[in-house]
Amino acid sequence: MKRICVIGIKEDMQEVYELCESLGYEILFMVLQKRDKPQKSSYLGKGKLDSLELALKACPVEMVVINGDMEPLQHYNLETRLGVRCMDRLGLVLEIFSLNAHDRQAKLQVEKATLLYNLPLIKEWVHREKAGEHPGFMGGGEYSTRSYENFIRSRLMRIEQELESIEDDSARRSRVRKERGFHLVGICGYTNAGKSSLMNRLTKEDVLIENRVFSTLSTTTRRLSGTKKDVLISDTIGFMSDLPPYMVESFRSTLDQIFSADLILLVVDASETFELMMEKILASLQILRPHVYASQIVVVFNKIDRGRAAAEEVKINLSALHDIHDTIEISAHSGENIDALMELIISFFRYEIAMHIRLPQSPNTEKLISWLYESTDIGKVERGESVDISLFCRPQDTERIRDTVKSLSGTVLIHLPSA
């Protein structure tokens, strides 16, 4: 078990505790300096840094963990001053990713994110070399430092090429799935919200469940149980707040499985406070919303067996500020309301609205038809001077179809099928 100390500038240490616990680290002591933002060059102020140095002499540790994200200059100065390895929050996340990466895609994504994380640190060490300090990255010497920077850049190119090939295969499987009439439900949310437990309830399968952050790293897909409809459920990597763009982009191959889902179950821990729930939901939406519509998202308040005091306030906030109106309260642990969630999923894929569309002949019309084949039940397509399409769609898709048809100078007639 690695013995560490934790330093930070904010009192809330819960997240970093969970990360350290997942790695099996033993926290010997903690140093807190309350301040609005980290000290520019060394994260902690001079006086607190002096006291930390004395504490490390009295109680040596193998690593110093920073409850926050460090700039390369802060990392270099802190590690050089303390003479011990320093790791920030993102570094811990990458350590956990590395432990939980089992398939080829996950391993490549973790390696890519780790290399991108290390690259700015390497640049700082190279800058110090040019200034005549010759420290060497992690004590490796000048030659090692510059060689490692070159290695990172060449390795990133090879990883990118292999991930693109994997993404192409995944896209082909997605197209085949849709051609065969399968619908996809994506389970996502902040890490440790109970996504894998919910996956087990919905599929009657035995997906790995561990009370550790990021225990699920690769996408797991199973079939929804208890229905004749062809519905698949996918559970994937947990989200986290303040992830840099390169970290999200590194896992784009995995996240695409969620972005391509027809319906998204955004799982939150209903037993948490309003502030904590909203912080985690907003972190999740920051990743989701550029790629999916609000109408595709159902917020699932999980763990109601532990509490739900702030759930109603969160629902009001989501509806008023984020245009998300579909929510449900469940307990994946006790099974409460799981049947209601199953019915919600099944009803989402009922095509209740009959539509007839008339469109002009154009390349953009063909693009729309391609999307309609994927997302609706098309009954007939007649081509002449114009393109006439008859179809059934879901209520939540009517506005999107109407707006797209209007933008193409087409016309649409909507009517409910007779009872």
SEVO-376283 format. One record per residue (C-alpha): y negated, z negated, x; residue number from 0; residue in one letter. Coordinates in steps of 0.2 Angstrom, whole numbers, plus 5000, padded with zeros to 4 digits. Layout:
[r [Y Z X] NUM 'A'],
...
This chain:
[r [5000 5000 5000] 0 'M'],
[r [4983 5005 5007] 1 'K'],
[r [4971 4991 5009] 2 'R'],
[r [4953 4996 5004] 3 'I'],
[r [4936 4990 4999] 4 'C'],
[r [4925 4998 4986] 5 'V'],
[r [4906 5000 4987] 6 'I'],
[r [4894 5006 4974] 7 'G'],
[r [4877 5005 4966] 8 'I'],
[r [4882 5003 4948] 9 'K'],
[r [4891 4988 4940] 10 'E'],
[r [4903 4999 4930] 11 'D'],
[r [4918 5000 4942] 12 'M'],
[r [4932 5003 4928] 13 'Q'],
[r [4934 5022 4932] 14 'E'],
[r [4935 5019 4951] 15 'V'],
[r [4947 5005 4948] 16 'Y'],
[r [4959 5016 4938] 17 'E'],
[r [4958 5030 4951] 18 'L'],
[r [4963 5017 4965] 19 'C'],
[r [4977 5010 4954] 20 'E'],
[r [4984 5027 4951] 21 'S'],
[r [4985 5029 4970] 22 'L'],
[r [4992 5012 4973] 23 'G'],
[r [4978 5006 4983] 24 'Y'],
[r [4974 4987 4985] 25 'E'],
[r [4956 4982 4984] 26 'I'],
[r [4952 4968 4995] 27 'L'],
[r [4934 4966 4991] 28 'F'],
[r [4919 4975 4983] 29 'M'],
[r [4901 4977 4989] 30 'V'],
[r [4888 4981 4976] 31 'L'],
[r [4870 4985 4979] 32 'Q'],
[r [4860 4988 4962] 33 'K'],
[r [4848 5003 4964] 34 'R'],
[r [4843 5018 4954] 35 'D'],
[r [4850 5031 4966] 36 'K'],
[r [4859 5030 4983] 37 'P'],
[r [4850 5029 4999] 38 'Q'],
[r [4847 5046 5005] 39 'K'],
[r [4855 5046 5022] 40 'S'],
[r [4868 5032 5021] 41 'S'],
[r [4871 5029 5002] 42 'Y'],
[r [4868 5010 5004] 43 'L'],
[r [4852 5002 5010] 44 'G'],
[r [4850 4996 5028] 45 'K'],
[r [4852 4977 5024] 46 'G'],
[r [4867 4980 5013] 47 'K'],
[r [4875 4991 5026] 48 'L'],
[r [4873 4978 5039] 49 'D'],
[r [4882 4965 5028] 50 'S'],
[r [4896 4978 5024] 51 'L'],
[r [4898 4980 5043] 52 'E'],
[r [4900 4961 5045] 53 'L'],
[r [4912 4960 5030] 54 'A'],
[r [4923 4974 5038] 55 'L'],
[r [4924 4965 5054] 56 'K'],
[r [4930 4949 5045] 57 'A'],
[r [4942 4958 5033] 58 'C'],
[r [4947 4975 5041] 59 'P'],
[r [4952 4989 5028] 60 'V'],
[r [4960 5006 5030] 61 'E'],
[r [4947 5015 5020] 62 'M'],
[r [4931 5012 5011] 63 'V'],
[r [4930 5019 4993] 64 'V'],
[r [4913 5024 4986] 65 'I'],
[r [4910 5022 4967] 66 'N'],
[r [4901 5038 4966] 67 'G'],
[r [4899 5055 4974] 68 'D'],
[r [4892 5057 4992] 69 'M'],
[r [4882 5070 5000] 70 'E'],
[r [4888 5077 5017] 71 'P'],
[r [4875 5068 5027] 72 'L'],
[r [4879 5051 5018] 73 'Q'],
[r [4897 5054 5021] 74 'H'],
[r [4894 5058 5040] 75 'Y'],
[r [4882 5043 5043] 76 'N'],
[r [4893 5030 5033] 77 'L'],
[r [4909 5035 5042] 78 'E'],
[r [4901 5036 5059] 79 'T'],
[r [4893 5019 5057] 80 'R'],
[r [4908 5010 5049] 81 'L'],
[r [4921 5018 5060] 82 'G'],
[r [4933 5019 5046] 83 'V'],
[r [4938 5033 5034] 84 'R'],
[r [4926 5034 5019] 85 'C'],
[r [4931 5043 5002] 86 'M'],
[r [4920 5045 4987] 87 'D'],
[r [4925 5047 4968] 88 'R'],
[r [4929 5066 4970] 89 'L'],
[r [4940 5063 4985] 90 'G'],
[r [4950 5050 4975] 91 'L'],
[r [4952 5063 4961] 92 'V'],
[r [4958 5076 4974] 93 'L'],
[r [4971 5063 4981] 94 'E'],
[r [4978 5060 4964] 95 'I'],
[r [4979 5079 4960] 96 'F'],
[r [4988 5082 4976] 97 'S'],
[r [5001 5069 4971] 98 'L'],
[r [5003 5076 4954] 99 'N'],
[r [5004 5095 4958] 100 'A'],
[r [5022 5101 4957] 101 'H'],
[r [5022 5119 4952] 102 'D'],
[r [5015 5133 4963] 103 'R'],
[r [4999 5136 4952] 104 'Q'],
[r [4994 5118 4952] 105 'A'],
[r [4997 5116 4971] 106 'K'],
[r [4986 5131 4974] 107 'L'],
[r [4972 5125 4963] 108 'Q'],
[r [4972 5108 4971] 109 'V'],
[r [4972 5115 4988] 110 'E'],
[r [4957 5127 4983] 111 'K'],
[r [4947 5112 4976] 112 'A'],
[r [4951 5101 4992] 113 'T'],
[r [4945 5115 5004] 114 'L'],
[r [4929 5118 4994] 115 'L'],
[r [4926 5099 4994] 116 'Y'],
[r [4929 5098 5013] 117 'N'],
[r [4918 5113 5017] 118 'L'],
[r [4901 5105 5016] 119 'P'],
[r [4907 5090 5026] 120 'L'],
[r [4913 5102 5039] 121 'I'],
[r [4896 5111 5040] 122 'K'],
[r [4888 5094 5042] 123 'E'],
[r [4900 5090 5057] 124 'W'],
[r [4896 5107 5064] 125 'V'],
[r [4877 5104 5063] 126 'H'],
[r [4880 5088 5072] 127 'R'],
[r [4889 5097 5086] 128 'E'],
[r [4875 5109 5088] 129 'K'],
[r [4863 5094 5089] 130 'A'],
[r [4873 5088 5104] 131 'G'],
[r [4882 5074 5096] 132 'E'],
[r [4900 5082 5097] 133 'H'],
[r [4909 5070 5085] 134 'P'],
[r [4922 5082 5078] 135 'G'],
[r [4928 5081 5060] 136 'F'],
[r [4938 5065 5057] 137 'M'],
[r [4938 5062 5076] 138 'G'],
[r [4947 5079 5079] 139 'G'],
[r [4935 5085 5093] 140 'G'],
[r [4922 5100 5093] 141 'E'],
[r [4935 5114 5095] 142 'Y'],
[r [4945 5107 5080] 143 'S'],
[r [4930 5106 5069] 144 'T'],
[r [4924 5124 5071] 145 'R'],
[r [4942 5130 5070] 146 'S'],
[r [4945 5121 5054] 147 'Y'],
[r [4929 5129 5046] 148 'E'],
[r [4936 5146 5050] 149 'N'],
[r [4953 5141 5043] 150 'F'],
[r [4946 5135 5027] 151 'I'],
[r [4937 5152 5024] 152 'R'],
[r [4952 5163 5027] 153 'S'],
[r [4963 5151 5018] 154 'R'],
[r [4952 5151 5002] 155 'L'],
[r [4953 5170 5002] 156 'M'],
[r [4972 5170 5002] 157 'R'],
[r [4973 5157 4988] 158 'I'],
[r [4961 5166 4977] 159 'E'],
[r [4972 5182 4978] 160 'Q'],
[r [4987 5172 4974] 161 'E'],
[r [4979 5163 4959] 162 'L'],
[r [4972 5180 4952] 163 'E'],
[r [4990 5186 4952] 164 'S'],
[r [4996 5171 4943] 165 'I'],
[r [4981 5172 4930] 166 'E'],
[r [4986 5191 4927] 167 'D'],
[r [5004 5185 4923] 168 'D'],
[r [4997 5171 4912] 169 'S'],
[r [4986 5183 4903] 170 'A'],
[r [5001 5195 4900] 171 'R'],
[r [5011 5181 4892] 172 'R'],
[r [4996 5176 4881] 173 'S'],
[r [4995 5194 4874] 174 'R'],
[r [5014 5194 4871] 175 'V'],
[r [5013 5177 4862] 176 'R'],
[r [4999 5184 4850] 177 'K'],
[r [5008 5201 4848] 178 'E'],
[r [5023 5190 4842] 179 'R'],
[r [5013 5181 4830] 180 'G'],
[r [5012 5164 4839] 181 'F'],
[r [4997 5153 4837] 182 'H'],
[r [4992 5141 4851] 183 'L'],
[r [4985 5123 4849] 184 'V'],
[r [4977 5116 4864] 185 'G'],
[r [4977 5097 4867] 186 'I'],
[r [4963 5092 4879] 187 'C'],
[r [4951 5077 4882] 188 'G'],
[r [4946 5064 4895] 189 'Y'],
[r [4959 5058 4906] 190 'T'],
[r [4970 5044 4899] 191 'N'],
[r [4965 5047 4881] 192 'A'],
[r [4984 5049 4875] 193 'G'],
[r [4986 5067 4876] 194 'K'],
[r [5004 5067 4882] 195 'S'],
[r [5009 5054 4869] 196 'S'],
[r [5001 5065 4855] 197 'L'],
[r [5010 5080 4862] 198 'M'],
[r [5027 5071 4860] 199 'N'],
[r [5023 5066 4842] 200 'R'],
[r [5019 5084 4837] 201 'L'],
[r [5033 5092 4846] 202 'T'],
[r [5047 5079 4845] 203 'K'],
[r [5049 5082 4864] 204 'E'],
[r [5049 5070 4879] 205 'D'],
[r [5034 5075 4889] 206 'V'],
[r [5030 5063 4904] 207 'L'],
[r [5019 5049 4899] 208 'I'],
[r [5012 5037 4912] 209 'E'],
[r [4998 5025 4911] 210 'N'],
[r [4989 5033 4925] 211 'R'],
[r [4974 5045 4926] 212 'V'],
[r [4978 5063 4929] 213 'F'],
[r [4997 5061 4927] 214 'S'],
[r [4997 5078 4918] 215 'T'],
[r [4991 5091 4930] 216 'L'],
[r [5000 5107 4925] 217 'S'],
[r [5000 5115 4907] 218 'T'],
[r [5015 5110 4896] 219 'T'],
[r [5018 5120 4881] 220 'T'],
[r [5030 5116 4867] 221 'R'],
[r [5033 5121 4849] 222 'R'],
[r [5026 5112 4834] 223 'L'],
[r [5040 5103 4825] 224 'S'],
[r [5042 5101 4806] 225 'G'],
[r [5035 5118 4801] 226 'T'],
[r [5041 5136 4799] 227 'K'],
[r [5025 5143 4806] 228 'K'],
[r [5025 5149 4824] 229 'D'],
[r [5014 5136 4832] 230 'V'],
[r [5014 5131 4850] 231 'L'],
[r [5006 5116 4857] 232 'I'],
[r [4999 5115 4875] 233 'S'],
[r [4994 5099 4884] 234 'D'],
[r [4985 5101 4901] 235 'T'],
[r [4974 5092 4914] 236 'I'],
[r [4962 5078 4908] 237 'G'],
[r [4943 5080 4909] 238 'F'],
[r [4931 5069 4919] 239 'M'],
[r [4912 5067 4919] 240 'S'],
[r [4901 5075 4932] 241 'D'],
[r [4914 5086 4940] 242 'L'],
[r [4905 5099 4951] 243 'P'],
[r [4906 5117 4946] 244 'P'],
[r [4918 5122 4960] 245 'Y'],
[r [4931 5109 4954] 246 'M'],
[r [4931 5116 4936] 247 'V'],
[r [4932 5133 4943] 248 'E'],
[r [4947 5129 4955] 249 'S'],
[r [4957 5124 4939] 250 'F'],
[r [4951 5139 4929] 251 'R'],
[r [4969 5146 4929] 252 'S'],
[r [4975 5130 4920] 253 'T'],
[r [4960 5128 4909] 254 'L'],
[r [4961 5146 4903] 255 'D'],
[r [4976 5140 4893] 256 'Q'],
[r [4965 5129 4883] 257 'I'],
[r [4951 5142 4882] 258 'F'],
[r [4962 5154 4874] 259 'S'],
[r [4969 5142 4861] 260 'A'],
[r [4966 5146 4843] 261 'D'],
[r [4963 5128 4839] 262 'L'],
[r [4958 5114 4851] 263 'I'],
[r [4962 5095 4848] 264 'L'],
[r [4949 5085 4858] 265 'L'],
[r [4957 5068 4860] 266 'V'],
[r [4947 5053 4862] 267 'V'],
[r [4951 5034 4864] 268 'D'],
[r [4944 5027 4847] 269 'A'],
[r [4946 5009 4854] 270 'S'],
[r [4931 5012 4866] 271 'E'],
[r [4913 5008 4863] 272 'T'],
[r [4901 5021 4856] 273 'F'],
[r [4893 5024 4872] 274 'E'],
[r [4909 5027 4882] 275 'L'],
[r [4916 5038 4869] 276 'M'],
[r [4901 5049 4868] 277 'M'],
[r [4900 5050 4887] 278 'E'],
[r [4918 5056 4888] 279 'K'],
[r [4916 5068 4873] 280 'I'],
[r [4900 5076 4881] 281 'L'],
[r [4909 5078 4897] 282 'A'],
[r [4923 5087 4888] 283 'S'],
[r [4912 5098 4878] 284 'L'],
[r [4902 5103 4894] 285 'Q'],
[r [4918 5111 4900] 286 'I'],
[r [4924 5118 4883] 287 'L'],
[r [4908 5124 4874] 288 'R'],
[r [4904 5139 4885] 289 'P'],
[r [4921 5146 4880] 290 'H'],
[r [4925 5140 4863] 291 'V'],
[r [4917 5139 4846] 292 'Y'],
[r [4913 5122 4838] 293 'A'],
[r [4923 5128 4823] 294 'S'],
[r [4939 5128 4834] 295 'Q'],
[r [4937 5110 4839] 296 'I'],
[r [4945 5095 4830] 297 'V'],
[r [4940 5078 4837] 298 'V'],
[r [4956 5067 4837] 299 'V'],
[r [4952 5048 4837] 300 'F'],
[r [4968 5041 4845] 301 'N'],
[r [4973 5023 4848] 302 'K'],
[r [4966 5017 4831] 303 'I'],
[r [4980 5004 4832] 304 'D'],
[r [4969 4996 4846] 305 'R'],
[r [4952 4998 4836] 306 'G'],
[r [4940 5010 4829] 307 'R'],
[r [4924 5001 4826] 308 'A'],
[r [4913 5015 4833] 309 'A'],
[r [4922 5030 4827] 310 'A'],
[r [4911 5033 4811] 311 'E'],
[r [4895 5032 4822] 312 'E'],
[r [4903 5045 4834] 313 'V'],
[r [4907 5056 4819] 314 'K'],
[r [4889 5056 4813] 315 'I'],
[r [4883 5060 4830] 316 'N'],
[r [4895 5075 4833] 317 'L'],
[r [4891 5082 4816] 318 'S'],
[r [4872 5081 4818] 319 'A'],
[r [4870 5085 4836] 320 'L'],
[r [4885 5096 4841] 321 'H'],
[r [4890 5105 4825] 322 'D'],
[r [4907 5097 4825] 323 'I'],
[r [4913 5092 4808] 324 'H'],
[r [4932 5091 4809] 325 'D'],
[r [4939 5074 4814] 326 'T'],
[r [4954 5064 4811] 327 'I'],
[r [4959 5046 4816] 328 'E'],
[r [4977 5044 4822] 329 'I'],
[r [4988 5033 4833] 330 'S'],
[r [5000 5043 4844] 331 'A'],
[r [5008 5026 4848] 332 'H'],
[r [5012 5020 4830] 333 'S'],
[r [5013 5037 4822] 334 'G'],
[r [4999 5033 4809] 335 'E'],
[r [4991 5048 4802] 336 'N'],
[r [5002 5060 4812] 337 'I'],
[r [5008 5069 4796] 338 'D'],
[r [4989 5071 4791] 339 'A'],
[r [4986 5079 4808] 340 'L'],
[r [5001 5091 4806] 341 'M'],
[r [4995 5096 4789] 342 'E'],
[r [4977 5099 4796] 343 'L'],
[r [4985 5110 4810] 344 'I'],
[r [4996 5120 4798] 345 'I'],
[r [4981 5123 4786] 346 'S'],
[r [4970 5129 4800] 347 'F'],
[r [4982 5144 4802] 348 'F'],
[r [4982 5148 4783] 349 'R'],
[r [4974 5165 4780] 350 'Y'],
[r [4965 5162 4763] 351 'E'],
[r [4950 5174 4763] 352 'I'],
[r [4953 5193 4759] 353 'A'],
[r [4940 5204 4767] 354 'M'],
[r [4937 5223 4767] 355 'H'],
[r [4926 5230 4781] 356 'I'],
[r [4918 5247 4784] 357 'R'],
[r [4912 5251 4802] 358 'L'],
[r [4905 5266 4811] 359 'P'],
[r [4916 5274 4824] 360 'Q'],
[r [4911 5267 4841] 361 'S'],
[r [4919 5259 4857] 362 'P'],
[r [4912 5242 4850] 363 'N'],
[r [4921 5244 4834] 364 'T'],
[r [4937 5246 4844] 365 'E'],
[r [4934 5230 4853] 366 'K'],
[r [4931 5221 4836] 367 'L'],
[r [4947 5228 4829] 368 'I'],
[r [4957 5222 4844] 369 'S'],
[r [4950 5205 4841] 370 'W'],
[r [4954 5206 4823] 371 'L'],
[r [4972 5210 4827] 372 'Y'],
[r [4974 5194 4837] 373 'E'],
[r [4965 5183 4825] 374 'S'],
[r [4968 5189 4808] 375 'T'],
[r [4981 5196 4797] 376 'D'],
[r [4976 5215 4796] 377 'I'],
[r [4984 5224 4781] 378 'G'],
[r [4977 5242 4783] 379 'K'],
[r [4966 5252 4795] 380 'V'],
[r [4960 5269 4788] 381 'E'],
[r [4950 5280 4800] 382 'R'],
[r [4939 5294 4794] 383 'G'],
[r [4920 5296 4796] 384 'E'],
[r [4920 5277 4796] 385 'S'],
[r [4934 5264 4799] 386 'V'],
[r [4939 5254 4784] 387 'D'],
[r [4949 5238 4787] 388 'I'],
[r [4958 5227 4775] 389 'S'],
[r [4963 5209 4781] 390 'L'],
[r [4966 5191 4777] 391 'F'],
[r [4957 5178 4788] 392 'C'],
[r [4953 5159 4790] 393 'R'],
[r [4938 5152 4781] 394 'P'],
[r [4931 5147 4798] 395 'Q'],
[r [4932 5165 4805] 396 'D'],
[r [4922 5173 4791] 397 'T'],
[r [4905 5169 4798] 398 'E'],
[r [4909 5176 4815] 399 'R'],
[r [4917 5192 4807] 400 'I'],
[r [4902 5194 4796] 401 'R'],
[r [4889 5192 4810] 402 'D'],
[r [4899 5204 4822] 403 'T'],
[r [4901 5218 4808] 404 'V'],
[r [4882 5216 4804] 405 'K'],
[r [4878 5219 4823] 406 'S'],
[r [4888 5235 4823] 407 'L'],
[r [4879 5241 4807] 408 'S'],
[r [4894 5239 4796] 409 'G'],
[r [4897 5232 4779] 410 'T'],
[r [4908 5218 4773] 411 'V'],
[r [4915 5213 4756] 412 'L'],
[r [4923 5195 4755] 413 'I'],
[r [4932 5189 4741] 414 'H'],
[r [4945 5175 4738] 415 'L'],
[r [4962 5181 4732] 416 'P'],
[r [4966 5177 4714] 417 'S'],
[r [4975 5161 4710] 418 'A'],
